[in-house]
Amino acid sequence: MKIYGDSISGNCLKVKWVADSLGLAYVWIETDVLAGESRTPAYLAINPAGQVPVVVLDDGRPLAQSNAIILHLAQGSALIPRDAYDRARMLEWMFWEQYSHEPYVAVARFQVRYLGKAAGDLEPRIIERGKAALQRLEDGLAASPFLVGQALSLADVALVAYTRVANEGGFDLATYPRVSVWIARVERALKITG
């Protein structure tokens, strides 16, 4: 399996973390988005959307979108709850991550860290919605150590990717103590360093 990803992207790293966690063999192909490597004709032939990550499975089929990829890779593993309701809750968090978390927390981080904007110059709506997303996580962790109960699931993987670096976008993670403890817990479970 080949994973095309940019190491600065949380969406790419979550694919790497799941593959590593499950002991899957893969070749990582660093794809520098800032240098336009996801817009070359060769890359667009693999993923016409021109986004990272994308995997090319052992049989040659490509699959894009980080949460679709990790769901595919983790089939039959402990990262997907067996209980149907818990599995649906996992998916609920994963869908929410792409619609209500990543567009604010990750965008703020990208603009500050990679485009050089000051956090105070970000569009107020991005900051407001990013804080709301972090508060939703804080509230969601009130009753259990992981987002779907007592065990790590793909919901945690999907959401830790950008939450753990939210401070790089100007968000103060100390304001969210349950989130901070959860980040450390998920990083330990996935053996994430750095």
VOLO-62730 format. One record per residue: x, y, z of N, C-alpha, C, CB in turn. Coordinates in steps of 0.001 Angstrom, whole numbers, padded with zeros to 6 digits, always signed. Glycine has a CB too. Layout:
BEGIN
XYZXYZXYZXYZ;...
% end
This chain:
BEGIN
+000845-001179+000000+000000+000000+000000+000887+001238+000000-000960+000000+001219;+000459+002249-000740+001153+003530-000772+000254+004579-000132+001536+003932-002231;+000826+005387+000731+000106+006511+001320+000776+007779+000837+000086+006438+002887;+000022+008571+000089+000495+009882-000327+000000+010883+000704+000000+010249-001775;+000928+011529+001380+000522+012457+002418+001552+013530+002663+000250+011722+003686;+001097+014621+003235+001957+015728+003622+002072+015687+005143+001393+017114+003115;+003278+015600+005647+003497+015429+007086+003032+016603+007931+004942+015195+007342;+002725+017743+007305+002201+018863+008091+000688+018757+008274+002554+020193+007418;+000065+017812+007591-001397+017694+007590-001889+016676+008613-001891+017306+006203;-002754+017128+009513-003381+016205+010452-004202+015145+009743-004256+016963+011424;-004845+015510+008645-005627+014526+007903-004747+013402+007372-006367+015197+006753;-003534+013736+006970-002598+012711+006493-002038+011895+007651-001449+013358+005706;-001715+012583+008741-001121+011881+009877-002075+010861+010483-000695+012875+010939;-003372+011155+010485-004293+010172+011063-004284+008867+010268-005716+010743+011115;-004078+008945+008962-003961+007725+008145-002691+006974+008545-003940+008068+006613;-001601+007703+008687-000333+007085+009110-000477+006429+010477+000795+008134+009146;-001091+007133+011427-001240+006598+012779-002075+005328+012802-001866+007638+013685;-003150+005292+012028-003981+004082+011985-003196+002931+011362-005288+004339+011185;-002519+003195+010263-001719+002142+009622-000645+001626+010583-001062+002672+008320;+000031+002534+011271+001057+002127+012235+000449+001343+013391+001802+003352+012769;-000669+001840+013910-001329+001191+015049-001742-000237+014715-002554+001998+015483;-002144-000456+013481-002606-001779+013058-001484-002642+012485-003705-001632+012031;-000277-002094+012424+000859-002847+011903+000776-003117+010411+000978-004142+012630;+000143-002214+009677-000010-002400+008229+001266-001958+007507-001237-001605+007699;+001641-002694+006500+002812-002344+005695+002406-001289+004666+003411-003609+004991;+003228-000254+004547+002941+000795+003560+004224+001531+003214+001872+001790+004095;+004155+002226+002114+005212+003148+001711+004617+004546+001809+005752+002837+000250;+005275+005411+002597+004825+006798+002728+005463+007605+001605+005194+007395+004139;+004648+008308+000838+005152+009152-000239+004838+010597+000141+004514+008765-001636;+005867+011293+000605+005694+012682+001040+005243+013519-000153+007018+013253+001650;+004133+014224+000037+003516+015005-001029+003324+016423-000513+002153+014378-001493;+004218+017311-000870+004258+018676-000354+003178+019523-001032+005658+019303-000574;+002124+019763-000291+001000+020532-000827+001413+021978-001095-000193+020492+000147;+002209+022561-000203+002620+023948-000371+003459+024141-001640+003406+024409+000853;+004134+023080-002068+004939+023137-003296+004130+022721-004532+006171+022235-003157;+002843+022439-004351+001984+022094-005477+002072+020645-005927+002309+022963-006617;+002655+019771-005101+002829+018380-005521+001526+017599-005629+003735+017682-004564;+000449+018118-005041-000842+017435-005186-001623+017944-006400-001679+017622-003918;-000986+018783-007197-001636+019355-008381-000945+018943-009679-001662+020870-008278;+000007+018044-009594+000696+017607-010811-000211+016659-011593+002051+016914-010469;-000006+016539-012893-000813+015600-013675-000731+014168-013145-000372+015629-015125;+000450+013731-012708+000600+012362-012188-000231+012174-010918+002090+012049-011901;-000216+013168-010033-000994+013049-008796-002485+013116-009093-000601+014154-007799;-002883+014034-009961-004307+014176-010291-004865+012924-010966-004517+015386-011199;-003993+012136-011584-004442+010863-012166-004819+009873-011061-003338+010258-013072;-004206+010013-009900-004527+009153-008743-005723+009709-007988-003310+009029-007790;-005715+011021-007747-006791+011668-007001-007182+012959-007721-006359+011959-005526;-008222+012911-008553-008631+014090-009328-009004+015295-008467-009798+013735-010202;-009300+015089-007182-009616+016212-006297-008360+017001-005934-010305+015708-005023;-007176+016399-006149-005932+017102-005863-005688+017346-004394-005919+018394-006573;-006199+016472-003553-006038+016611-002103-005214+015457-001558-007411+016669-001399;-004634+015709-000397-003996+014642+000377-004838+014434+001618-002499+014991+000747;-004860+013239+002154-004139+012052+001721-004913+011272+000657-003850+011158+002913;-004189+010354+000045-004798+009324-000785-003954+008078-000581-004876+009748-002317;-004604+006935-000565-003864+005674-000518-004104+004946-001832-004299+004791+000709;-003095+004208-002244-003253+003278-003348-003098+001907-002723-002205+003534-004523;-004193+001170-002711-004221-000137-002060-003345-001126-002821-005664-000665-001962;-003056-002238-002198-002193-003249-002803-002688-003699-004171-002081-004443-001888;-004003-003649-004374-004546-004082-005668-004610-002944-006694-005936-004666-005473;-004067-001763-006318-003994-000644-007252-005136+000346-007177-003923-001162-008611;-006168+000043-006387-007300+000975-006289-006947+002140-005368-008567+000248-005771;-007252+003380-005798-007010+004533-004930-008218+004803-004033-006685+005780-005772;-007942+005383-002885-009000+005802-001963-008568+007108-001319-009289+004703-000876;-009444+008114-001381-009154+009435-000828-010078+009719+000357-009310+010531-001914;-009871+010854+000954-010589+011361+002128-010152+010603+003385-012122+011236+001927;-009519+011326+004274-008872+010714+005436-009791+009813+006251-008327+011785+006324;-010992+010261+006529-011867+009444+007372-012370+008199+006641-013052+010273+007851;-012569+008287+005337-012923+007095+004565-011755+006108+004569-013307+007477+003110;-010542+006643+004441-009353+005785+004425-009188+005062+005756-008094+006612+004116;-009271+005799+006858-009042+005129+008150-010156+004136+008456-008939+006165+009285;-011371+004437+008033-012468+003486+008220-012193+002205+007437-013813+004110+007777;-011702+002341+006228-011382+001169+005414-010237+000368+006043-011009+001598+003978;-009183+001060+006450-008017+000367+007009-008345-000362+008313-006888+001361+007249;-009243+000202+009092-009514-000336+010427-010628-001380+010478-009863+000782+011342;-011206-001740+009336-012283-002734+009341-011854-003985+010105-012688-003102+007897;-012710-004415+011025-012454-005626+011802-011508-005438+012974-011908-006670+010913;-011048-004204+013207-010117-003957+014316-010853-003377+015520-008988-003002+013876;-010145-003275+016624-010714-002707+017841-010940-001202+017734-009813-003001+019013;-010450-000563+016683-010662+000873+016506-012084+001205+016061-009676+001417+015498;-012846+000181+015687-014247+000366+015306-015097-000431+016295-014512-000095+013812;-015936+000252+017065-016752-000464+018049-017627-001537+017398-017629+000519+018814;-017780-002645+018109-018635-003734+017605-020108-003407+017750-018328-005033+018338;-020458-002706+018827-021848-002334+019063-022302-001335+017992-022022-001734+020485;-023439-001587+017377-023922-000766+016265-024132+000688+016671-025220-001338+015724;-024683+000902+017869-024918+002277+018314-023597+002993+018550-025768+002295+019595;-022653+002335+019204-021349+002952+019440-020622+003220+018123-020491+002057+020345;-020761+002329+017167-020162+002543+015850-020781+003781+015200-020357+001293+014944;-022092+003939+015326-022766+005119+014775-022305+006391+015493-024300+004969+014891;-022096+006312+016794-021576+007471+017542-020166+007821+017070-021571+007182+019067;-019356+006814+016792-018015+007052+016254-018120+007821+014935-017255+005707+016046;-019010+007359+014055-019196+008017+012765-019743+009434+012943-020141+007194+011881;-020617+009615+013922-021151+010945+014208-020012+011921+014503-022135+010891+015396;-019098+011515+015377-017938+012353+015696-017067+012576+014462-017106+011712+016820;-016867+011545+013647-016006+011673+012469-016611+012619+011428-015761+010298+011843;-017926+012543+011219-018576+013461+010285-018507+014892+010830-020053+013040+010038;-018745+015034+012134-018688+016345+012781-017290+016945+012653-019088+016234+014265;-016274+016102+012787-014882+016575+012702-014623+017278+011375-013900+015400+012873;-015063+016702+010283-014788+017284+008976-015641+018520+008682-015011+016250+007905;-016785+018630+009323-017697+019738+009019-017605+020884+010029-019120+019227+008970;-017384+020560+011302-017490+021569+012355-016220+021780+013165-018584+021199+013274;-015187+021005+012931-013940+021137+013676-012791+021505+012739-013622+019834+014428;-012498+020656+011794-011368+020843+010879-011433+022177+010123-011320+019696+009882;-012601+022614+009639-012640+023875+008882-012278+025108+009717-014015+024065+008293;-012235+024973+011027-011934+026114+011891-010598+025915+012614-013065+026324+012913;-010463+024823+013321-009232+024584+014086-008048+024397+013140-009388+023342+014999;-008207+023572+012120-007104+023320+011182-006831+024535+010304-007419+022105+010303;-007866+025230+009889-007677+026404+009044-006951+027502+009817-009030+026920+008522;-007326+027716+011068-006625+028706+011892-005148+028337+012012-007272+028809+013298;-004865+027075+012285-003478+026615+012400-002722+026852+011093-003432+025118+012778;-003313+026494+009970-002643+026642+008685-002323+028113+008412-003515+026065+007556;-003302+028978+008668-003096+030394+008379-002027+031012+009269-004395+031152+008542;-001979+030611+010537-000987+031168+011453+000382+030543+011211-001418+030952+012911;+000432+029228+011210+001729+028549+011152+002363+028559+009760+001571+027128+011613;+001566+028389+008729+002138+028231+007391+001970+029444+006476+001523+027051+006737;+000996+030294+006768+000842+031507+005969+001351+032749+006690-000609+031698+005597;+001721+032590+007979+002335+033679+008725+001398+034755+009245+003329+034309+007887;+000102+034475+009262-000849+035449+009816-000725+035470+011338-002313+035108+009390;-001001+036600+011924-001109+036687+013377-002469+036136+013774-000921+038162+013884;-002511+035461+014915-003789+034893+015371-004863+035978+015477-003610+034191+016737;-004467+037163+015876-005414+038265+016004-005953+038775+014681-004772+039386+016728;-005318+038399+013577-005768+038831+012253-006675+037814+011564-004575+039107+011379;-006923+036692+012222-007799+035680+011634-009239+036176+011614-007700+034355+012412;-009998+035674+010673-011409+036009+010608-012064+035625+011942-012102+035285+009405;-012767+036534+012598-013363+036240+013905-014237+034985+013915-014184+037413+014357;-014912+034722+012810-015787+033540+012726-014971+032242+012878-016557+033532+011372;-013770+032215+012323-012920+031024+012437-012577+030778+013901-011623+031183+011596;-012204+031828+014603-011850+031691+016020-013076+031302+016843-011242+033005+016558;-014184+031972+016605-015420+031676+017338-015848+030216+017151-016547+032614+016878;-015845+029750+015904-016269+028374+015632-015228+027366+016118-016524+028182+014131;-013948+027722+016044-012908+026852+016573-013060+026662+018074-011532+027416+016254;-013316+027745+018784-013532+027655+020237-014783+026828+020542-013662+029072+020860;-015813+027003+019760-017041+026213+019954-016766+024728+019738-018155+026690+018992;-015945+024407+018732-015603+023002+018472-014809+022419+019638-014795+022872+017160;-013844+023176+020141-013053+022684+021275-013919+022526+022523-011881+023637+021565;-014877+023423+022698-015789+023289+023838-016689+022064+023675-016648+024560+023994;-017109+021792+022452-017919+020583+022190-017133+019340+022558-018357+020515+020702;-015851+019308+022223-015011+018182+022630-014903+018107+024146-013614+018299+022006;-014668+019232+024773-014555+019284+026241-015809+018699+026883-014333+020743+026727;-016967+019113+026397-018231+018609+026932-018420+017129+026617-019401+019414+026371;-018008+016708+025427-018156+015311+025017-017299+014346+025802-017834+015176+023579;-016271+014870+026455-015372+014025+027249-015715+014029+028737-013942+014481+027063;-016839+014619+029096-017210+014723+030510-017510+013370+031140-018410+015625+030663;-018033+012425+030363-018514+011168+030955-017613+009971+030685-019884+010866+030442;-016600+010115+029821-015783+008957+029484-014388+009405+029041-016461+008120+028376;-013409+008495+029122-012043+008874+028764-011807+009040+027264-011097+007854+029292;-012642+008413+026457-012544+008530+025006-013884+009031+024476-012150+007163+024347;-013931+009422+023227-015158+010019+022688-016320+009040+022615-014893+010573+021317;-016009+007755+022465-017062+006744+022431-016771+005735+023540-017142+006039+021021;-016925+006188+024769-016807+005289+025900-015400+005062+026424-017376+004009+025538;-015121+003799+026748-013914+003447+027475-012733+003061+026586-014211+002330+028397;-012931+002994+025283-011868+002509+024397-011601+003497+023265-012239+001138+023818;-010350+003529+022844-009938+004319+021695-010705+003865+020453-008414+004202+021470;-011177+004822+019669-011833+004496+018403-011343+005464+017336-013387+004558+018537;-011790+005246+016117-011426+006142+015027-011894+007573+015283-012009+005634+013721;-012921+007755+016095-013367+009109+016443-012239+009870+017128-014616+009061+017359;-011543+009205+018041-010436+009846+018743-009288+010159+017792-009944+008957+019882;-008984+009210+016912-007908+009417+015947-008228+010614+015062-007691+008152+015088;-009454+010655+014537-009856+011725+013634-009766+013088+014310-011272+011486+013130;-010181+013151+015556-010245+014448+016214-008953+014876+016888-011325+014433+017216;-008106+013952+017255-006858+014358+017910-005894+015002+016916-006188+013149+018579;-006026+014670+015645-005050+015112+014645-004838+016625+014655-005494+014673+013265;-005898+017381+014612-005745+018834+014631-005933+019427+016018-006724+019465+013680;-006642+018742+016900-006828+019280+018243-005494+019391+018964-007795+018404+019047;-004626+018400+018791-003346+018389+019516-002433+019552+019121-002623+017073+019267;-002678+020170+017972-001868+021304+017526-002712+022583+017404-001202+020979+016177;-003852+022609+018075-004741+023772+017997-004055+025033+018511-006022+023515+018793;-003132+024879+019452-002408+026040+019969-001637+026758+018856-001445+025608+021083;-001235+026017+017811-000514+026627+016691-001410+027557+015878+000063+025544+015784;-002714+027489+016109-003661+028388+015454-004178+029463+016383-004816+027607+014903;-003589+029546+017578-003979+030584+018524-004991+030163+019558-004511+031725+017795;-005343+028884+019611-006299+028403+020610-005542+027977+021864-007148+027221+020050;-006047+028363+023019-005406+028034+024295-005988+026731+024818-005597+029179+025336;-005244+025640+024655-005744+024331+025088-005869+024218+026598-004837+023240+024581;-005186+025076+027356-005320+025050+028817-006749+025389+029245-004328+026035+029464;-007487+026032+028358-008891+026381+028629-009788+025138+028607-009395+027410+027597;-009256+024046+028057-010041+022818+027882-009298+021663+028571-010276+022506+026350;-009405+021573+029905-008592+020588+030641-008899+019133+030285-008793+020777+032118;-010162+018783+030065-010472+017398+029680-009881+017077+028314-011998+017165+029665;-009936+018046+027404-009356+017854+026077-007852+017639+026188-009661+019062+025167;-007193+018427+027031-005741+018289+027191-005360+016911+027711-005209+019361+028137;-006095+016405+028681-005826+015062+029226-006117+014004+028157-006688+014796+030507;-007195+014191+027421-007571+013258+026351-006505+013213+025263-008926+013655+025741;-005981+014372+024875-004925+014397+023865-003761+013520+024300-004444+015840+023613;-003310+013700+025530-002189+012899+026037-002544+011414+026055-001791+013364+027450;-003767+011091+026411-004214+009692+026454-004204+009069+025056-005630+009597+027065;-004715+009798+024076-004760+009291+022707-003345+009184+022130-005637+010204+021820;-002513+010174+022394-001132+010116+021914-000403+008900+022480-000383+011399+022289;-000630+008598+023749-000008+007390+024342-000531+006139+023672-000276+007318+025862;-001845+006088+023481-002463+004887+022885-001958+004657+021464-004002+005016+022878;-001726+005720+020722-001274+005610+019339+000250+005676+019200-001903+006704+018513;+000924+005895+020344+002388+006033+020348+002856+007175+019447+003041+004725+019900;+002149+008314+019563+002494+009509+018801+003569+010261+019566+001243+010413+018551;+004621+010616+018867+005669+011438+019456+005852+012683+018609+006998+010652+019577;+006253+013758+019255+006525+014999+018522+005319+015756+018113+007305+014715+017336;
% end
